[in-house]
Amino acid sequence: MDVGLLGRAAAMFAVTNVDDLVLLAVFFGQAAGRRGELKVVAGQFLGFAAILAVSVAGALGAGLLPDGAVRWLGLLPVLLGLRAAWQAWHQDDDEPPPAAGVAGIATVCFANGGDNVGVYVPAFAATGPAGLAGYVAVFLAGVAAWCFAGRFLATRPGIAQVLARWGHVLLPVVLIALGVLILIGAF
C-alpha cells in the first residue's frame, strides 16, 4: 500500500469532514449516558458508510449520480433542523431534550457528507482496487477518530456547559445552516 496515498486519504478525510466535529460534539453533548453515546457512534458510522457506498458506486459507475443532484441532499439537514427546532420550541422546560436516534444521526451524517461525494468519486475513480481499499480503510479510521474527538469536545467542562444550555438551540441552527450551504453549493 502506498504511504503517499494513505496520507492523501487522511488529508482528504480531514478537510472534507471538519464540519462533522461540530455536529458530533452537539450529538455527544445531548447523548444520555453510554447507550446514547453508542447511538451517536453507530449513526455516524452508518451515515458515513452510506457516503462511502455512494462514492464507490459513483466511482465504479462513473457518472452514476447526475450533475447537480448532490446539492439537493441539503434538504435533509434543513428538514431535520426544522424538526429539531419545532421539538425544542414545544418542549417543556422540565422535559429533557429528545435523544437523537441512530437513524437521525446517520441521516444527518449522510446529508452533511453528501457534498463529499463530489470529492470522493473522482479520487476513487482515479485509483485502483488497492488504492480504493486504502481510502476506505483510512476514512473509516477517520470516522472513529472524529467520534473520539467529538466526544472529547463535548466532555470539556466549558463546552459541555454551553452544549447543555444551548445544544437544543444550536443543533437546529447548525443543521439548517449546513443544509442551506449545501443547497446553494457553497461546499
Contact map, one row per residue, 1 for C-alpha under 8 A:
1110110000000000000000000000000000000000000000000000000000000000000000000000000000000000000000000000000000000000000000000000000001100100000000000000000000000000000000000000000000000000000
1111110000000000000000000000000000000000000000000000000000000000000000000000000000000000000000000000000000000000000000000000000000100000000000000000000000000000000000000000000000000000000
1111111000000000000000000000000000000000000000000000000000000000000000000000000000000000000000000000000000000000000000000000000000000000000000000000000000000000000000000000000000000000000
0111111100000000000000000000000000000000000000000000000000000000000000000000000000000000000000000000000000000000000000000000000000000000000000000000000000000000000000000000000000000000000
1111111110000000000000000000000000000000000000000000000000000000000000000000000000000000000000000000000000000000000000000000000000100110000000000000000000000000000000000000000000000000000
1111111111000000000000000000000000000000000000000000000000000000000000000000000000000000000000000000000000000000000000000000000000000110010000000000000000000000000000000000000000000000000
0011111111100000000000000000000000000000000000000000000000000000000000000000000000000000000000000000000000000000000000000000000000000000000000000000000000000000000000000000000000000000000
0001111111110000000000000000000000000000000000000000000000000000000000000000000000000000000000000000000000000000000000000000000000000000000000000000000000000000000000000000000000000000000
0000111111111000000000000000000000000000000000000000000000000000000000000000000000000000000000000000000000000000000000000000000000000110011000000000000000000000000000000000000000000000000
0000011111111100000000000000000000000000000000000000000000000000000000000000000000000000000000000000000000000000000000000000000000000000011001000000000000000000000000000000000000000000000
0000001111111110000000000000000000000000000000000000000000000000000000000000000000000000000000000000000000000000000000000000000000000000000000000000000000000000000000000000000000000000000
0000000111111111000000000000000000000000000000000000000000000000000000000000000000000000000000000000000000000000000000000000000000000000000000000000000000000000000000000000000000000000000
0000000011111111100000000000000000000000000000000000000000000000000000000000000000000000000000000000000000000000000000000000000000000000001001000000000000000000000000000000000000000000000
0000000001111111110000000000000000000000000000000000000000000000000000000000000000000000000000000000000000000000000000000000000000000000000001000000000000000000000000000000000000000000000
0000000000111111110000000000000000000000000000000000000000000000000000000000000000000000000000000000000000000000000000000000000000000000000000000000000000000000000000000000000000000000000
0000000000011111111000000000000000000000000000000000000000000000000000000000000000000000000000000000000000000000100100000000000000000000000000000000000000000000000000000000000000000000000
0000000000001111111110000000000000000000000000000000000000000000000000000000000000000000000000000000000000000000100000000000000000000000000000000000000000000000000000000000000000000000000
0000000000000111111111000000000000000000000000000000000000000000000000000000000000000000000000000000000000000000000000000000000000000000000000000000000000000000000000000000000000000000000
0000000000000001111111100000000000000000000000000000000000000000000000000000000000000000000000000000000000000000000000000000000000000000000000000000000000000000000000000000000000000000000
0000000000000000111111110000000000000000000000000000000000000000000000000000000000000000000000000000000000001001000000000000000000000000000000000100000000000000000000000000000000000000000
0000000000000000111111111000000000000000000000000000000000000000000000000000000000000000000000000000000000000000000000000000000000000000000000000110110000000000000000000000000000000000000
0000000000000000011111111100000000000000000000000000000000000000000000000000000000000000000000000000000000000000000000000000000000000000000000000000010000000000000000000000000000000000000
0000000000000000001111111110000000000000000000000000000000000000000000000000000000000000000000000000000000000000000000000000000000000000000000000000010000000000000000000010010000000000000
0000000000000000000111111111000000000001000000000000000000000000000000000000000000000000000000000000000000000000000000000000000000000000000000000110011000000000000000000000000000000000000
0000000000000000000011111111100000000000000000000000000000000000000000000000000000000000000000000000000000000000000000000000000000000000000000000000011111000000000000000000000000000000000
0000000000000000000001111111110000000000000000000000000000000000000000000000000000000000000000000000000000000000000000000000000000000000000000000000000001000000001000100110000000000000000
0000000000000000000000111111111000000001000000000000000000000000000000000000000000000000000000000001000000000000000000000000000000000000000000000000000000000000000000000000000000000000000
0000000000000000000000011111111000011001000000000000000000000000000000000000000000000000000000000000000000000000000000000000000000000000000000000000011001000000000000000000000000000000000
0000000000000000000000001111111000000000000000000000000000000000000000000000000000000000000000000000000000000000000000000000000000000000000000000000001001100001001100100000000000000000000
0000000000000000000000000111111100000000000000000000000000000000000000000000000000000000000000001011000000000000000000000000000000000000000000000000000000000000001100100000000000000000000
0000000000000000000000000011111111111001000000000000000000000000000000000000000000000000000000000011000000000000000000000000000000000000000000000000000000000000000000000000000000000000000
0000000000000000000000000000011111111000000000000000000000000000000000000000000000000000000000000010000000000000000000000000000000000000000000000000000000000000000000000000000000000000000
0000000000000000000000000000001111111000000000000000000000000000000000000000000000000000000000000000000000000000000000000000000000000000000000000000000000000000000000000000000000000000000
0000000000000000000000000000001111111100000000000000000000000000000000000000000000000000000000000000000000000000000000000000000000000000000000000000000000000000000000000000000000000000000
0000000000000000000000000000001111111110000000000000000000000000000000000000000000000000000000000000000000000000000000000000000000000000000000000000000000000000000000000000000000000000000
0000000000000000000000000001001111111111000000000000000000000000000000000000000000000000000000000010000000000000000000000000000000000000000000000000000000000000000000000000000000000000000
0000000000000000000000000001001111111111100000000000000000000000000000000000000000000000000000000000000000000000000000000000000000000000000000000000000000000000000000000000000000000000000
0000000000000000000000000000000001111111110000000000000000000000000000000000000000000000000000000000000000000000000000000000000000000000000000000000000000000000000000000000000000000000000
0000000000000000000000000000000000111111111000000000000000000000000000000000000000000000000000000001110000000000000000000000000000000000000000000000000000000000000000000000000000000000000
0000000000000000000000010011001000011111111100000000000000000000000000000000000000000000000000000001110010000000000000000000000000000000000000000000000000000000000000000000000000000000000
0000000000000000000000000000000000001111111110000000000000000000000000000000000000000000000000000000000000000000000000000000000000000000000000010010000000000000000000000000000000000000000
0000000000000000000000000000000000000111111111000000000000000000000000000000000000000000000000000000010001000000000000000000000000000000000000000000000000000000000000000000000000000000000
0000000000000000000000000000000000000011111111100000000000000000000000000000000000000000000000000000111111101000000000000000000000000000000000000000000000000000000000000000000000000000000
0000000000000000000000000000000000000001111111110000000000000000000000000000000000000000000000000000010011001000000000000000000000000000000000100010000000000000000000000000000000000000000
0000000000000000000000000000000000000000111111111000000000000000000000000000000000000000000000000000000001000000000000000000000000000000000100100000000000000000000000000000000000000000000
0000000000000000000000000000000000000000011111111100000000000000000000000000000000000000000000000000000001000000000000000000000000000000000000000000000000000000000000000000000000000000000
0000000000000000000000000000000000000000001111111110000000000000000000000000000000000000000000000000000011111100000000000000000000000000000000000000000000000000000000000000000000000000000
0000000000000000000000000000000000000000000111111111000000000000000000000000000000000000000000000000000001001100100000000000000000000000000000100000000000000000000000000000000000000000000
0000000000000000000000000000000000000000000011111111100000000000000000000000000000000000000000000000000000000000000000000000000000000000000000000000000000000000000000000000000000000000000
0000000000000000000000000000000000000000000001111111110000000000000000000000000000000000000000000000000000000100000000000000000000000000000000000000000000000000000000000000000000000000000
0000000000000000000000000000000000000000000000111111111000000000000000000000000000000000000000000000000000000100110110000000000000000000000000000000000000000000000000000000000000000000000
0000000000000000000000000000000000000000000000011111111100000000000000000000000000000000000000000000000000000000000010000000000000000001000000000000000000000000000000000000000000000000000
0000000000000000000000000000000000000000000000001111111110000000000000000000000000000000000000000000000000000000000000000000000000000000000000000000000000000000000000000000000000000000000
0000000000000000000000000000000000000000000000000111111111000000000000000000000000000000000000000000000000000000000010000000000000000000000000000000000000000000000000000000000000000000000
0000000000000000000000000000000000000000000000000011111111100000000000000000000000000000000000000000000000000000000011011001000000000000000000000000000000000000000000000000000000000000000
0000000000000000000000000000000000000000000000000001111111110000000000000000000000000000000000000000000000000000000000001001000000000000000000000000000000000000000000000000000000000000000
0000000000000000000000000000000000000000000000000000111111111101000000000000000000000000000000000000000000000000000000000000000000000000000000000000000000000000000000000000000000000000000
0000000000000000000000000000000000000000000000000000011111111111100000000000000000000000000000000000000000000000000000001000000000000000000000000000000000000000000000000000000000000000000
0000000000000000000000000000000000000000000000000000001111111110000000000000000000000000000000000000000000000000000000001101100000000000000000000000000000000000000000000000000000000000000
0000000000000000000000000000000000000000000000000000000111111100000000000000000000000000000000000000000000000000000000000000100000000000000000000000000000000000000000000000000000000000000
0000000000000000000000000000000000000000000000000000000011111111000000000000000000000000000000000000000000000000000000000000000000000000000000000000000000000000000000000000000000000000000
0000000000000000000000000000000000000000000000000000000011111111000000000000000000000000000000000000000000000000000000001000100000000000000000000000000000000000000000000000000000000000000
0000000000000000000000000000000000000000000000000000000001101111110000000000000000000000000000000000000000000000000000000000000000000000000000000000000000000000000000000000000000000000000
0000000000000000000000000000000000000000000000000000000011001111110000000000000000000000000000000000000000000000000000000000000000000000000000000000000000000000000000000000000000000000000
0000000000000000000000000000000000000000000000000000000001000011111011000000000000000000000000000000000000000000000000000000000000000000000000000000000000000000000000000000000000000000000
0000000000000000000000000000000000000000000000000000000000000011111110000000000000000000000000000000000000000000000000000000000000000000000000000000000000000000000000000000000000000000000
0000000000000000000000000000000000000000000000000000000000000000111111000000000000000000000000000000000000000000000000000000000000000000000000000000000000000000000000000000000000000000000
0000000000000000000000000000000000000000000000000000000000000000011111110000000000000000000000000000000000000000000000000000000000000000000000000000000000000000000000000000000000000000000
0000000000000000000000000000000000000000000000000000000000000000111111111000000000000000000000000000000000000000000000000000000000000000000000000000000000000000000000000000000000000000000
0000000000000000000000000000000000000000000000000000000000000000101111111000000000000000000000000000000000000000011011000000000000000000000000000000000000000000000000000000000000000000000
0000000000000000000000000000000000000000000000000000000000000000000111111100000000000000000000000000000000000000011000000000000000000000000000000000000000000000000000000000000000000111100
0000000000000000000000000000000000000000000000000000000000000000000111111110000000000000000000000000000000000000000000000000000000000000000000000000000000000000000000000000000000000110000
0000000000000000000000000000000000000000000000000000000000000000000011111111100000000000000000000000000000000011010000000000000000000000000000000000000000000000000000000000000000100110000
0000000000000000000000000000000000000000000000000000000000000000000000111111110000000000000000000000000000000011010000000000000000000000000000000000000000000000000000000000000001111110000
0000000000000000000000000000000000000000000000000000000000000000000000011111111000000000000000000000000000000010000000000000000000000000000000000000000000000000000000000000000000110010000
0000000000000000000000000000000000000000000000000000000000000000000000001111111100000000000000000000000000110010000000000000000000000000000000000000000000000000000000000000000000100000000
0000000000000000000000000000000000000000000000000000000000000000000000001111111110000000000000000000000000110011000000000000000000000000000000000000000000000000000000000000001101100000000
0000000000000000000000000000000000000000000000000000000000000000000000000111111111000000000000000000000000000000000000000000000000000000000000000000000000000000000000000000001111110000000
0000000000000000000000000000000000000000000000000000000000000000000000000011111111100000000000000000000000000000000000000000000000000000000000000000000000000000000000000000000100000000000
0000000000000000000000000000000000000000000000000000000000000000000000000001111111110000000000000000000100010000000000000000000000000000000000000000000000000000000000000001001100000000000
0000000000000000000000000000000000000000000000000000000000000000000000000000111111111000000000000000000000000000000000000000000000000000000000000000000000000000000000000011111100000000000
0000000000000000000000000000000000000000000000000000000000000000000000000000011111111100000000000000000000000000000000000000000000000000000000000000000000000000000000000001000100000000000
0000000000000000000000000000000000000000000000000000000000000000000000000000001111111110000000000000000000000000000000000000000000000000000000000000000000000000000000000001000000000000000
0000000000000000000000000000000000000000000000000000000000000000000000000000000111111111000000000000000000000000000000000000000000000000000000000000000000000000000000010011000000000000000
0000000000000000000000000000000000000000000000000000000000000000000000000000000011111111100000000000000000000000000000000000000000000000000000000000000000000000000000011001000000000000000
0000000000000000000000000000000000000000000000000000000000000000000000000000000001111111110000000000000000000000000000000000000000000000000000000000000000000000000000000000000000000000000
0000000000000000000000000000000000000000000000000000000000000000000000000000000000111111111000000100000000000000000000000000000000000000000000000000000000000000000000000000000000000000000
0000000000000000000000000000000000000000000000000000000000000000000000000000000000011111111000001000000000000000000000000000000000000000000000000000000000000000000000011000000000000000000
0000000000000000000000000000000000000000000000000000000000000000000000000000000000001111111000000000000000000000000000000000000000000000000000000000000000000000000000000000000000000000000
0000000000000000000000000000000000000000000000000000000000000000000000000000000000000111111100000000000000000000000000000000000000000000000000000000000000000000000000000000000000000000000
0000000000000000000000000000000000000000000000000000000000000000000000000000000000000011111110101000000000000000000000000000000000000000000000000000000000000000000000000000000000000000000
0000000000000000000000000000000000000000000000000000000000000000000000000000000000000000011111100000000000000000000000000000000000000000000000000000000000000000000000000000000000000000000
0000000000000000000000000000000000000000000000000000000000000000000000000000000000000000001111110000000000000000000000000000000000000000000000000000000000000000000000000000000000000000000
0000000000000000000000000000000000000000000000000000000000000000000000000000000000000000000111110000000000000000000000000000000000000000000000000000000000000000000000000000000000000000000
0000000000000000000000000000000000000000000000000000000000000000000000000000000000000000001111111000000000000000000000000000000000000000000000000000000000000000000000000000000000000000000
0000000000000000000000000000000000000000000000000000000000000000000000000000000000000000000011111100000000000000000000000000000000000000000000000000000000000000000000000000000000000000000
0000000000000000000000000000010000000000000000000000000000000000000000000000000000000001001000111110000000000000000000000000000000000000000000000000000000000000000000010000000000000000000
0000000000000000000000000000000000000000000000000000000000000000000000000000000000000010000000011111000000000000000000000000000000000000000000000000000000000000000000000000000000000000000
0000000000000000000000000000011100010000000000000000000000000000000000000000000000000000000000001111100000000000000000000000000000000000000000000000000000000000000000000000000000000000000
0000000000000000000000000010011000000011000000000000000000000000000000000000000000000000000000000111110110000000000000000000000000000000000000000000000000000000000000000000000000000000000
0000000000000000000000000000000000000011001000000000000000000000000000000000000000000000000000000011111110000000000000000000000000000000000000000000000000000000000000000000000000000000000
0000000000000000000000000000000000000011011100000000000000000000000000000000000000000000000000000001111111000000000000000000000000000000000000000000000000000000000000000000000000000000000
0000000000000000000000000000000000000000001000000000000000000000000000000000000000000000000000000000111111100000000000000000000000000000000000000000000000000000000000000000000000000000000
0000000000000000000000000000000000000000001000000000000000000000000000000000000100000000000000000001111111110000000000000000000000000000000000000000000000000000000000000000000000000000000
0000000000000000000000000000000000000001001100100000000000000000000000000000000000000000000000000001111111111000000000000000000000000000000000000000000000000000000000000000000000000000000
0000000000000000000000000000000000000000011111110000000000000000000000000000000000000000000000000000011111111100000000000000000000000000000000000000000000000000000000000000000000000000000
0000000000000000000000000000000000000000001000100000000000000000000000000001100000000000000000000000001111111110000000000000000000000000000000000000000000000000000000000000000000000000000
0000000000000000000000000000000000000000000000100000000000000000000000000001100100000000000000000000000111111111000000000000000000000000000000000000000000000000000000000000001000000000000
0000000000000000000100000000000000000000001100110000000000000000000000000000000000000000000000000000000011111111100000000000000000000000000000000000000000000000000000000000000000000000000
0000000000000000000000000000000000000000000000110110000000000000000000000000000000000000000000000000000001111111110000000000000000000000000000000000000000000000000000000000000000000000000
0000000000000000000000000000000000000000000000000000000000000000000000001111100000000000000000000000000000111111111000000000000000000000000000000000000000000000000000000000000000100000000
0000000000000000000100000000000000000000000000000000000000000000000000001100100000000000000000000000000000011111111000000000000000000000000000000000000000000000000000000000000001100100000
0000000000000001100000000000000000000000000000010010000000000000000000000000000000000000000000000000000000001111111110000000000000000000000000000000000000000000000000000000000000000000000
0000000000000000000000000000000000000000000000000010000000000000000001101100000000000000000000000000000000000111111111000000000000000000000000000000000000000000000000000000000000000000000
0000000000000000000000000000000000000000000000000000000000000000000001100000000000000000000000000000000000000011111111100000000000000000000000000000000000000000000000000000000000000100001
0000000000000001000000000000000000000000000000000010000000000000000000000000000000000000000000000000000000000000111111110000000000000000000000000000000000000000000000000000000000000000000
0000000000000000000000000000000000000000000000000011011000000000000001000000000000000000000000000000000000000000111111111000000000000000000000000000000000000000000000000000000000000000000
0000000000000000000000000000000000000000000000000000001000000000000001000000000000000000000000000000000000000000011111111100000000000000000000000000000000000000000000000000000000000000000
0000000000000000000000000000000000000000000000000000000000000000000000000000000000000000000000000000000000000000001111111110000000000000000000000000000000000000000000000000000000000000000
0000000000000000000000000000000000000000000000000000001000000000000000000000000000000000000000000000000000000000000111111111000000000000000000000000000000000000000000000000000000000000000
0000000000000000000000000000000000000000000000000000001101100100000000000000000000000000000000000000000000000000000011111111100000000000000000000000000000000000000000000000000000000000000
0000000000000000000000000000000000000000000000000000000000100000000000000000000000000000000000000000000000000000000001111111110000000000000000000000000000000000000000000000000000000000000
0000000000000000000000000000000000000000000000000000000000000000000000000000000000000000000000000000000000000000000000111111111000000000000000000000000000000000000000000000000000000000000
0000000000000000000000000000000000000000000000000000001100100000000000000000000000000000000000000000000000000000000000011111111100110010000000000000000000000000000000000000000000000000000
0000000000000000000000000000000000000000000000000000000000110100000000000000000000000000000000000000000000000000000000001111111100000000000000000000000000000000000000000000000000000000000
0000000000000000000000000000000000000000000000000000000000000000000000000000000000000000000000000000000000000000000000000111111100000000000000000000000000000000000000000000000000000000000
0000000000000000000000000000000000000000000000000000000000000000000000000000000000000000000000000000000000000000000000000011111111110000000000000000000000000000000000000000000000000000000
0000000000000000000000000000000000000000000000000000000000000000000000000000000000000000000000000000000000000000000000000001111111110000000000000000000000000000000000000000000000000000000
0000000000000000000000000000000000000000000000000000000000000000000000000000000000000000000000000000000000000000000000000000001111111000000000000000000000000000000000000000000000000000000
1000000000000000000000000000000000000000000000000000000000000000000000000000000000000000000000000000000000000000000000000000001111111100000000000000000000000000000000000000000000000000000
1100100000000000000000000000000000000000000000000000000000000000000000000000000000000000000000000000000000000000000000000001001111111110000000000000000000000000000000000000000000000000000
0000000000000000000000000000000000000000000000000000000000000000000000000000000000000000000000000000000000000000000000000001001111111111000000000000000000000000000000000000000000000000000
0000000000000000000000000000000000000000000000000000000000000000000000000000000000000000000000000000000000000000000000000000000011111111100000000000000000000000000000000000000000000000000
1000110010000000000000000000000000000000000000000000000000000000000000000000000000000000000000000000000000000000000000000000000001111111110000000000000000000000000000000000000000000000000
0000110010000000000000000000000000000000000000000000000000000000000000000000000000000000000000000000000000000000000000000001000000111111111000000000000000000000000000000000000000000000000
0000000000000000000000000000000000000000000000000001000000000000000000000000000000000000000000000000000000000000000000000000000000011111111100000000000000000000000000000000000000000000000
0000000000000000000000000000000000000000000000000000000000000000000000000000000000000000000000000000000000000000000000000000000000001111111110000000000000000000000000000000000000000000000
0000010011000000000000000000000000000000000000000000000000000000000000000000000000000000000000000000000000000000000000000000000000000111111111000000000000000000000000000000000000000000000
0000000011001000000000000000000000000000000000000000000000000000000000000000000000000000000000000000000000000000000000000000000000000011111111100000000000000000000000000000000000000000000
0000000000000000000000000000000000000000000010000000000000000000000000000000000000000000000000000000000000000000000000000000000000000001111111110000000000000000000000000000000000000000000
0000000000000000000000000000000000000000000000000000000000000000000000000000000000000000000000000000000000000000000000000000000000000000111111111000000000000000000000000000000000000000000
0000000001001100000000000000000000000000000000000000000000000000000000000000000000000000000000000000000000000000000000000000000000000000011111111100000000000000000000000000000000000000000
0000000000000000000000000000000000000000000110010000000000000000000000000000000000000000000000000000000000000000000000000000000000000000001111111110000000000000000000000000000000000000000
0000000000000000000000000000000000000000100000000000000000000000000000000000000000000000000000000000000000000000000000000000000000000000000111111111000000000000000000000000000000000000000
0000000000000000000000000000000000000000000000000000000000000000000000000000000000000000000000000000000000000000000000000000000000000000000011111111100000000000000000000000000000000000000
0000000000000000000110010000000000000000000000000000000000000000000000000000000000000000000000000000000000000000000000000000000000000000000001111111110000000000000000000000000000000000000
0000000000000000000010010000000000000000100100000000000000000000000000000000000000000000000000000000000000000000000000000000000000000000000000111111111000000000000000000000000000000000000
0000000000000000000000000000000000000000000000000000000000000000000000000000000000000000000000000000000000000000000000000000000000000000000000011111111100000000000000000000000000000000000
0000000000000000000010000000000000000000000000000000000000000000000000000000000000000000000000000000000000000000000000000000000000000000000000001111111110000000000000000000000000000000000
0000000000000000000011111001000000000000000000000000000000000000000000000000000000000000000000000000000000000000000000000000000000000000000000000111111111000000000000000000000000000000000
0000000000000000000000011001100000000000000000000000000000000000000000000000000000000000000000000000000000000000000000000000000000000000000000000011111111100000000000000000000000000000000
0000000000000000000000001000000000000000000000000000000000000000000000000000000000000000000000000000000000000000000000000000000000000000000000000001111111110000000000000000000000000000000
0000000000000000000000001000000000000000000000000000000000000000000000000000000000000000000000000000000000000000000000000000000000000000000000000000111111110011000000000000000000000000000
0000000000000000000000001101100000000000000000000000000000000000000000000000000000000000000000000000000000000000000000000000000000000000000000000000011111110011001000000000000000000000000
0000000000000000000000000000100000000000000000000000000000000000000000000000000000000000000000000000000000000000000000000000000000000000000000000000001111111011000000000000000000000000000
0000000000000000000000000000000000000000000000000000000000000000000000000000000000000000000000000000000000000000000000000000000000000000000000000000000111111111000000000000000000000000000
0000000000000000000000000000000000000000000000000000000000000000000000000000000000000000000000000000000000000000000000000000000000000000000000000000000000111111100000000000000000000000000
0000000000000000000000000000000000000000000000000000000000000000000000000000000000000000000000000000000000000000000000000000000000000000000000000000000000011111110000000000000000000000000
0000000000000000000000000000000000000000000000000000000000000000000000000000000000000000000000000000000000000000000000000000000000000000000000000000000011111111111000000000000000000000000
0000000000000000000000000000100000000000000000000000000000000000000000000000000000000000000000000000000000000000000000000000000000000000000000000000000011111111111100000000000000000000000
0000000000000000000000000000000000000000000000000000000000000000000000000000000000000000000000000000000000000000000000000000000000000000000000000000000000001111111110000000000000000000000
0000000000000000000000000000000000000000000000000000000000000000000000000000000000000000000000000000000000000000000000000000000000000000000000000000000000000111111111100000000000000000000
0000000000000000000000000100110000000000000000000000000000000000000000000000000000000000000000000000000000000000000000000000000000000000000000000000000001000011111111110100000000000000000
0000000000000000000000000000110000000000000000000000000000000000000000000000000000000000000000000000000000000000000000000000000000000000000000000000000000000001111111110000000000000000000
0000000000000000000000000000000000000000000000000000000000000000000000000000000000000000000000000000000000000000000000000000000000000000000000000000000000000000111111110000000000000000000
0000000000000000000000000000000000000000000000000000000000000000000000000000000000000000000000000000000000000000000000000000000000000000000000000000000000000000011111111100000000000000000
0000000000000000000000000100110000000000000000000000000000000000000000000000000000000000000000000000000000000000000000000000000000000000000000000000000000000000011111111110000000000000000
0000000000000000000000000000000000000000000000000000000000000000000000000000000000011001000000001000000000000000000000000000000000000000000000000000000000000000001111111111000000000000000
0000000000000000000000000000000000000000000000000000000000000000000000000000000000001001000000000000000000000000000000000000000000000000000000000000000000000000000001111111100000000000000
0000000000000000000000000100000000000000000000000000000000000000000000000000000000000000000000000000000000000000000000000000000000000000000000000000000000000000001001111111110000000000000
0000000000000000000000100100000000000000000000000000000000000000000000000000000010010000000000000000000000000000000000000000000000000000000000000000000000000000000000111111111000000000000
0000000000000000000000000000000000000000000000000000000000000000000000000000000111111000000000000000000000000000000000000000000000000000000000000000000000000000000000011111111100000000000
0000000000000000000000000000000000000000000000000000000000000000000000000000000010000000000000000000000000000000000000000000000000000000000000000000000000000000000000001111111110000000000
0000000000000000000000100000000000000000000000000000000000000000000000000000000010000000000000000000000000000000000000000000000000000000000000000000000000000000000000000111111111000000000
0000000000000000000000000000000000000000000000000000000000000000000000000000110110000000000000000000000000010000000000000000000000000000000000000000000000000000000000000011111111100000000
0000000000000000000000000000000000000000000000000000000000000000000000000000111111000000000000000000000000000000000000000000000000000000000000000000000000000000000000000001111111110000000
0000000000000000000000000000000000000000000000000000000000000000000000000000010000000000000000000000000000000000000000000000000000000000000000000000000000000000000000000000111111111000000
0000000000000000000000000000000000000000000000000000000000000000000000000100110000000000000000000000000000000001000000000000000000000000000000000000000000000000000000000000011111111100000
0000000000000000000000000000000000000000000000000000000000000000000000001111110000000000000000000000000000000011000000000000000000000000000000000000000000000000000000000000001111111110000
0000000000000000000000000000000000000000000000000000000000000000000000000110010000000000000000000000000000000000000000000000000000000000000000000000000000000000000000000000000111111111000
0000000000000000000000000000000000000000000000000000000000000000000000000100000000000000000000000000000000000000000000000000000000000000000000000000000000000000000000000000000011111111111
0000000000000000000000000000000000000000000000000000000000000000000000111100000000000000000000000000000000000001001000000000000000000000000000000000000000000000000000000000000001111111111
0000000000000000000000000000000000000000000000000000000000000000000000111110000000000000000000000000000000000000000000000000000000000000000000000000000000000000000000000000000000111111110
0000000000000000000000000000000000000000000000000000000000000000000000100000000000000000000000000000000000000000000000000000000000000000000000000000000000000000000000000000000000011111110
0000000000000000000000000000000000000000000000000000000000000000000000100000000000000000000000000000000000000000000000000000000000000000000000000000000000000000000000000000000000001111111
0000000000000000000000000000000000000000000000000000000000000000000000000000000000000000000000000000000000000000000000000000000000000000000000000000000000000000000000000000000000001111111
0000000000000000000000000000000000000000000000000000000000000000000000000000000000000000000000000000000000000000001000000000000000000000000000000000000000000000000000000000000000001100111
